[in-house]
Amino acid sequence: MRTVLANATPAQRAGVLSVLFVIAYVAMGLPAVVAGWATARTGNLTAVAYGFGAAVLALALMAWRVSASSSSDAELRVLE
């Protein structure tokens, strides 16, 4: 939050924080709604859990890959 609010003027801070919180709530709530819908639709909680586990694993690997590449780029810039 500190990084986001540093670029906002005092008059914009409330709006910036409200957008940040809406994005956070949607990011946490939407997967739960989708999981509930998929479980109700298929009736197979185990398959939905494995599917969501696979999605979380894929997203974590993508984040790790991006983080690793950006940190190596930063190290290269420091060494130059």
Phi, psi and omega in degrees: 000323182299322180294318181290317183287340180296330181270354182263144175284162179304327180287339182264349188299319181297316179294320179295316179296322180294321177295318179299316180291323177298315178298318180296316180294320178294319180296329179271327185276323183299315177299325178293320178294317179296319178296318178296317178297315181295322178292318178294323182288315183266331183077008184243092182295323181297315180296320179294319179296317178296320178298314178292324176298318178295321179294318179296318178298316179296317179294322178294319178294321177295317179295320178296319180295315179296318180296318180294320181288323180287327179288325178289326175296320179293321178295321179296321180293325179291322183287339182287000000 
